[in-house]
Amino acid sequence: MKREKILVIMAAGLGSRFGGLKQAAPVDDNGCLLIDYSMYDAIKAGFTKIVCIIKPEMEADFAEVILSRMGKFAEVQFAYQTMDALPEGFTVPEGRTKPFGTAHAVLCAKDLIDAPFAVINADDFYGPTAFQAAADFLDSHTAEDEYAMVGYKIENTLSDSGSVARGVCEVNAKSYLTAITERTKVVKEGEGAAFTEDGETYTFVPAGTFVSMNLWAFQPSIMPQIEKRFEPWLSENLPKNPLKCEYFLPLIPDLMLKEGLCTVKVEPTSEVWYGMTYKEDLQQVKDALKEKVKAGVYPEYLWRE
């Protein structure tokens, strides 16, 4: 049964990473960004509303660059991730410029999330079958404690330009997530990958290991979990790392799994990730999308009526 489904796009980091949305490099000859391809794939998969989490100062750019070409194809709403969106009694540490992470971003959109939803990063390419997997899960699973994660093979998610952050997953024989650990420095290593915590010692991760690319399929029940865990997380982490600690989204389902509060089905995908982690990634992304247009995966212009 088809259900109302929301796509939540975490885009507040676009401006800081690329110097403003207008300067975010187009990935095709028509000026589209990676976020265009994600929205196109999501709409085709049956998502009926899009919530973009942005900084307030980005709204004019988003309206000009994104809504002007695709606003007629789906309902789009904006949520705002601001540094001072903190529980009572907490303030932004002096000198901090970094947002409080992906779980905090989703929390900032809580008033707009009133249906089952998927979450993605704005600057990653996920591929059409990945969105279809998320949509099919949300259409067929209605229990409030049933979530899913689209799992990518780690070797399909690495950058030639430097390290990336990935949620490394443990998955049981029935394809359910049992644990996820955020690794912030993951690099290519042979046929697989390796991560480091100290910049010197590397731990090998074999090819075929599933990682999270932050493509989650959630029921609305996760929102109060994100909210209630934020204050104790701040109390623990702000004193230790006031300028850079981040409330990562994978932390929430991982804690809920440990407490027996949910299940997370891992929906595998063979899609290859492309992303704009580094500006040097741009040409690889452009070349890959050109090949997908040639193969008929995408039309030459995404938003032509």
Secondary structure as GFF3:
##gff-version 3
##sequence-region A 1 305
A	DSSP	beta_strand	6	10	.	.	.	ID=ss1
A	DSSP	alpha_helix	14	18	.	.	.	ID=ss2
A	DSSP	three_ten_helix	21	23	.	.	.	ID=ss3
A	DSSP	alpha_helix	34	45	.	.	.	ID=ss4
A	DSSP	beta_strand	49	54	.	.	.	ID=ss5
A	DSSP	three_ten_helix	56	58	.	.	.	ID=ss6
A	DSSP	alpha_helix	59	62	.	.	.	ID=ss7
A	DSSP	pi_helix	63	67	.	.	.	ID=ss8
A	DSSP	alpha_helix	68	70	.	.	.	ID=ss9
A	DSSP	three_ten_helix	71	73	.	.	.	ID=ss10
A	DSSP	beta_strand	75	80	.	.	.	ID=ss11
A	DSSP	alpha_helix	102	107	.	.	.	ID=ss12
A	DSSP	three_ten_helix	110	112	.	.	.	ID=ss13
A	DSSP	beta_strand	117	121	.	.	.	ID=ss14
A	DSSP	beta_strand	124	125	.	.	.	ID=ss15
A	DSSP	alpha_helix	128	140	.	.	.	ID=ss16
A	DSSP	beta_strand	146	153	.	.	.	ID=ss17
A	DSSP	three_ten_helix	154	156	.	.	.	ID=ss18
A	DSSP	beta_strand	164	171	.	.	.	ID=ss19
A	DSSP	beta_strand	177	189	.	.	.	ID=ss20
A	DSSP	beta_strand	192	196	.	.	.	ID=ss21
A	DSSP	beta_strand	202	205	.	.	.	ID=ss22
A	DSSP	beta_strand	210	218	.	.	.	ID=ss23
A	DSSP	alpha_helix	222	237	.	.	.	ID=ss24
A	DSSP	alpha_helix	251	258	.	.	.	ID=ss25
A	DSSP	beta_strand	263	269	.	.	.	ID=ss26
A	DSSP	beta_strand	274	275	.	.	.	ID=ss27
A	DSSP	three_ten_helix	279	281	.	.	.	ID=ss28
A	DSSP	alpha_helix	282	294	.	.	.	ID=ss29
###
